[in-house]
Amino acid sequence: MQVNVKKVSDISKLVRELRHQKGLSQEKASALAGVGRRFFSELERGEKESLDLGKVLQVLRKFGVKLTLEARTGKDPHDEL
């Protein structure tokens, strides 16, 4: 599965979907990922734009997600900069 991430809520949806696929509660998933239940809940809700990136990556790794960043080069009119 490939997800085009443009905002925090895109990651949130993926984490929530993967947790449901594995049949885990937030409490169990957060314990397995080594993060607090509150952090995990905030990540899944996607309401907070500022989450600890290290912890987000930790959760993604535990769910088997490989994160790849692609830097756009050239003069694409859709590029931000």
N, CA and C atoms as an extended XYZ file, in Angstrom:
243
Properties=species:S:1:pos:R:3:atomname:S:1:resname:S:1:resid:I:1 pbc="F F F"
N         0.841       -1.173        0.000 N   MET     1
C         0.000        0.000        0.000 CA  MET     1
C         0.890        1.241        0.000 C   MET     1
N         0.572        2.197       -0.818 N   GLN     2
C         1.333        3.442       -0.885 CA  GLN     2
C         0.409        4.596       -0.524 C   GLN     2
N         0.910        5.495        0.331 N   VAL     3
C         0.116        6.633        0.784 CA  VAL     3
C         0.870        7.911        0.455 C   VAL     3
N         0.193        8.841       -0.184 N   ASN     4
C         0.771       10.149       -0.469 CA  ASN     4
C         0.462       11.046        0.727 C   ASN     4
N         1.483       11.373        1.513 N   VAL     5
C         1.290       12.125        2.747 CA  VAL     5
C         1.453       13.616        2.481 C   VAL     5
N         0.379       14.343        2.725 N   LYS     6
C         0.402       15.796        2.575 CA  LYS     6
C         0.133       16.503        3.893 C   LYS     6
N        -0.453       15.756        4.845 N   LYS     7
C        -0.756       16.338        6.150 CA  LYS     7
C        -0.760       15.233        7.199 C   LYS     7
N        -0.740       15.639        8.450 N   VAL     8
C        -0.680       14.687        9.564 CA  VAL     8
C        -1.837       13.694        9.512 C   VAL     8
N        -3.000       14.160        9.128 N   SER     9
C        -4.169       13.271        9.110 CA  SER     9
C        -4.002       12.108        8.134 C   SER     9
N        -3.162       12.260        7.111 N   ASP    10
C        -2.894       11.153        6.185 CA  ASP    10
C        -2.177       10.012        6.909 C   ASP    10
N        -1.228       10.363        7.767 N   ILE    11
C        -0.521        9.359        8.568 CA  ILE    11
C        -1.479        8.773        9.599 C   ILE    11
N        -2.315        9.615       10.169 N   SER    12
C        -3.276        9.168       11.178 CA  SER    12
C        -4.201        8.094       10.632 C   SER    12
N        -4.723        8.330        9.444 N   LYS    13
C        -5.633        7.358        8.821 CA  LYS    13
C        -4.933        6.030        8.591 C   LYS    13
N        -3.692        6.083        8.144 N   LEU    14
C        -2.931        4.860        7.894 CA  LEU    14
C        -2.713        4.084        9.188 C   LEU    14
N        -2.287        4.760       10.239 N   VAL    15
C        -2.025        4.104       11.523 CA  VAL    15
C        -3.310        3.473       12.061 C   VAL    15
N        -4.401        4.204       11.997 N   ARG    16
C        -5.679        3.685       12.489 CA  ARG    16
C        -6.111        2.452       11.685 C   ARG    16
N        -5.973        2.528       10.371 N   GLU    17
C        -6.337        1.396        9.513 CA  GLU    17
C        -5.477        0.163        9.817 C   GLU    17
N        -4.183        0.356        9.981 N   LEU    18
C        -3.294       -0.767       10.277 CA  LEU    18
C        -3.601       -1.374       11.641 C   LEU    18
N        -3.905       -0.534       12.614 N   ARG    19
C        -4.252       -1.033       13.951 CA  ARG    19
C        -5.520       -1.878       13.885 C   ARG    19
N        -6.514       -1.390       13.151 N   HIS    20
C        -7.765       -2.143       13.021 CA  HIS    20
C        -7.540       -3.472       12.304 C   HIS    20
N        -6.704       -3.463       11.265 N   GLN    21
C        -6.399       -4.700       10.535 CA  GLN    21
C        -5.789       -5.754       11.448 C   GLN    21
N        -4.984       -5.300       12.407 N   LYS    22
C        -4.319       -6.219       13.328 CA  LYS    22
C        -5.181       -6.561       14.542 C   LYS    22
N        -6.353       -5.924       14.638 N   GLY    23
C        -7.272       -6.204       15.730 CA  GLY    23
C        -6.765       -5.759       17.092 C   GLY    23
N        -6.024       -4.648       17.111 N   LEU    24
C        -5.436       -4.157       18.355 CA  LEU    24
C        -6.216       -2.970       18.909 C   LEU    24
N        -6.276       -2.884       20.212 N   SER    25
C        -6.806       -1.689       20.855 CA  SER    25
C        -5.707       -0.621       20.823 C   SER    25
N        -6.083        0.620       21.054 N   GLN    26
C        -5.069        1.673       21.129 CA  GLN    26
C        -4.101        1.391       22.262 C   GLN    26
N        -4.612        0.901       23.360 N   GLU    27
C        -3.762        0.611       24.521 CA  GLU    27
C        -2.704       -0.443       24.170 C   GLU    27
N        -3.121       -1.521       23.532 N   LYS    28
C        -2.194       -2.598       23.169 CA  LYS    28
C        -1.209       -2.118       22.094 C   LYS    28
N        -1.708       -1.412       21.092 N   ALA    29
C        -0.855       -0.927       20.005 CA  ALA    29
C         0.198        0.057       20.525 C   ALA    29
N        -0.201        0.941       21.417 N   SER    30
C         0.753        1.915       21.957 CA  SER    30
C         1.820        1.212       22.791 C   SER    30
N         1.416        0.203       23.551 N   ALA    31
C         2.389       -0.555       24.359 CA  ALA    31
C         3.369       -1.295       23.461 C   ALA    31
N         2.872       -1.918       22.406 N   LEU    32
C         3.750       -2.646       21.476 CA  LEU    32
C         4.722       -1.703       20.754 C   LEU    32
N         4.251       -0.473       20.483 N   ALA    33
C         5.087        0.506       19.778 CA  ALA    33
C         6.027        1.245       20.733 C   ALA    33
N         5.803        1.096       22.036 N   GLY    34
C         6.672        1.753       23.001 CA  GLY    34
C         6.406        3.234       23.170 C   GLY    34
N         5.160        3.630       22.936 N   VAL    35
C         4.764        5.032       23.143 CA  VAL    35
C         3.573        5.057       24.097 C   VAL    35
N         3.300        6.219       24.644 N   GLY    36
C         2.182        6.354       25.566 CA  GLY    36
C         0.841        6.282       24.860 C   GLY    36
N        -0.167        5.879       25.595 N   ARG    37
C        -1.526        5.767       25.052 CA  ARG    37
C        -2.033        7.119       24.565 C   ARG    37
N        -1.747        8.176       25.331 N   ARG    38
C        -2.189        9.521       24.941 CA  ARG    38
C        -1.553        9.940       23.614 C   ARG    38
N        -0.243        9.704       23.473 N   PHE    39
C         0.436       10.046       22.216 CA  PHE    39
C        -0.200        9.280       21.060 C   PHE    39
N        -0.412        7.984       21.258 N   PHE    40
C        -0.971        7.154       20.189 CA  PHE    40
C        -2.354        7.658       19.779 C   PHE    40
N        -3.158        8.014       20.770 N   SER    41
C        -4.489        8.535       20.492 CA  SER    41
C        -4.419        9.845       19.705 C   SER    41
N        -3.521       10.728       20.100 N   GLU    42
C        -3.353       12.005       19.388 CA  GLU    42
C        -2.878       11.767       17.958 C   GLU    42
N        -2.001       10.806       17.779 N   LEU    43
C        -1.516       10.471       16.436 CA  LEU    43
C        -2.669        9.972       15.577 C   LEU    43
N        -3.462        9.059       16.091 N   GLU    44
C        -4.581        8.504       15.323 CA  GLU    44
C        -5.651        9.542       15.004 C   GLU    44
N        -5.885       10.466       15.905 N   ARG    45
C        -6.909       11.485       15.661 CA  ARG    45
C        -6.448       12.505       14.623 C   ARG    45
N        -5.147       12.721       14.520 N   GLY    46
C        -4.620       13.644       13.522 CA  GLY    46
C        -4.974       15.091       13.760 C   GLY    46
N        -5.375       15.408       14.963 N   GLU    47
C        -5.805       16.764       15.270 CA  GLU    47
C        -4.649       17.677       15.638 C   GLU    47
N        -3.527       17.081       16.025 N   LYS    48
C        -2.370       17.854       16.458 CA  LYS    48
C        -1.343       17.867       15.339 C   LYS    48
N        -0.987       19.045       14.890 N   GLU    49
C        -0.007       19.158       13.802 CA  GLU    49
C         1.430       18.983       14.282 C   GLU    49
N         1.660       19.085       15.588 N   SER    50
C         3.026       18.990       16.101 CA  SER    50
C         3.171       17.774       17.012 C   SER    50
N         3.596       16.674       16.426 N   LEU    51
C         3.873       15.454       17.177 CA  LEU    51
C         5.357       15.143       17.063 C   LEU    51
N         5.896       14.471       18.048 N   ASP    52
C         7.306       14.078       18.061 CA  ASP    52
C         7.578       13.153       16.881 C   ASP    52
N         8.374       13.619       15.925 N   LEU    53
C         8.643       12.843       14.713 CA  LEU    53
C         9.291       11.501       15.036 C   LEU    53
N        10.179       11.489       16.010 N   GLY    54
C        10.834       10.240       16.395 CA  GLY    54
C         9.823        9.202       16.857 C   GLY    54
N         8.838        9.631       17.619 N   LYS    55
C         7.806        8.710       18.101 CA  LYS    55
C         6.889        8.268       16.955 C   LYS    55
N         6.578        9.176       16.051 N   VAL    56
C         5.758        8.818       14.891 CA  VAL    56
C         6.473        7.737       14.080 C   VAL    56
N         7.769        7.938       13.837 N   LEU    57
C         8.549        6.952       13.087 CA  LEU    57
C         8.607        5.618       13.825 C   LEU    57
N         8.698        5.670       15.134 N   GLN    58
C         8.724        4.458       15.956 CA  GLN    58
C         7.429        3.660       15.772 C   GLN    58
N         6.299        4.348       15.792 N   VAL    59
C         5.003        3.688       15.597 CA  VAL    59
C         4.935        3.092       14.193 C   VAL    59
N         5.333        3.872       13.196 N   LEU    60
C         5.280        3.384       11.813 CA  LEU    60
C         6.143        2.138       11.632 C   LEU    60
N         7.336        2.141       12.217 N   ARG    61
C         8.222        0.964       12.117 CA  ARG    61
C         7.568       -0.269       12.720 C   ARG    61
N         6.932       -0.102       13.876 N   LYS    62
C         6.281       -1.236       14.548 CA  LYS    62
C         5.144       -1.810       13.710 C   LYS    62
N         4.535       -0.978       12.879 N   PHE    63
C         3.473       -1.450       11.992 CA  PHE    63
C         4.023       -1.900       10.632 C   PHE    63
N         5.348       -1.902       10.492 N   GLY    64
C         5.959       -2.387        9.266 CA  GLY    64
C         5.915       -1.407        8.114 C   GLY    64
N         5.800       -0.127        8.431 N   VAL    65
C         5.726        0.899        7.391 CA  VAL    65
C         7.127        1.388        7.054 C   VAL    65
N         7.447        1.387        5.783 N   LYS    66
C         8.719        1.931        5.299 CA  LYS    66
C         8.423        3.343        4.803 C   LYS    66
N         9.137        4.300        5.345 N   LEU    67
C         8.921        5.695        4.989 CA  LEU    67
C         9.994        6.138        4.007 C   LEU    67
N         9.569        6.650        2.873 N   THR    68
C        10.485        7.144        1.853 CA  THR    68
C        10.119        8.585        1.533 C   THR    68
N        11.101        9.442        1.514 N   LEU    69
C        10.875       10.841        1.146 CA  LEU    69
C        11.430       11.069       -0.250 C   LEU    69
N        10.724       11.841       -1.021 N   GLU    70
C        11.158       12.140       -2.381 CA  GLU    70
C        11.281       13.648       -2.534 C   GLU    70
N        12.466       14.106       -2.878 N   ALA    71
C        12.678       15.535       -3.100 CA  ALA    71
C        12.429       15.829       -4.574 C   ALA    71
N        11.535       16.730       -4.820 N   ARG    72
C        11.245       17.108       -6.208 CA  ARG    72
C        12.303       18.089       -6.693 C   ARG    72
N        12.727       17.869       -7.882 N   THR    73
C        13.691       18.785       -8.486 CA  THR    73
C        13.107       19.291       -9.794 C   THR    73
N        13.599       20.390      -10.251 N   GLY    74
C        13.076       20.940      -11.505 CA  GLY    74
C        12.088       22.048      -11.248 C   GLY    74
N        11.409       22.433      -12.288 N   LYS    75
C        10.497       23.571      -12.192 CA  LYS    75
C         9.058       23.140      -12.390 C   LYS    75
N         8.603       22.285      -11.524 N   ASP    76
C         7.222       21.850      -11.530 CA  ASP    76
C         6.367       22.975      -10.931 C   ASP    76
N         5.335       23.422      -11.635 N   PRO    77
C         4.512       24.518      -11.105 CA  PRO    77
C         3.790       24.149       -9.813 C   PRO    77
N         3.723       22.879       -9.479 N   HIS    78
C         3.062       22.456       -8.257 CA  HIS    78
C         4.015       22.407       -7.065 C   HIS    78
N         5.305       22.589       -7.307 N   ASP    79
C         6.270       22.606       -6.202 CA  ASP    79
C         5.991       23.795       -5.305 C   ASP    79
N         6.193       23.589       -4.031 N   GLU    80
C         5.934       24.630       -3.036 CA  GLU    80
C         6.962       25.767       -3.110 C   GLU    80
N         8.211       25.431       -3.369 N   LEU    81
C         9.259       26.462       -3.365 CA  LEU    81
C         9.700       26.813       -4.753 C   LEU    81
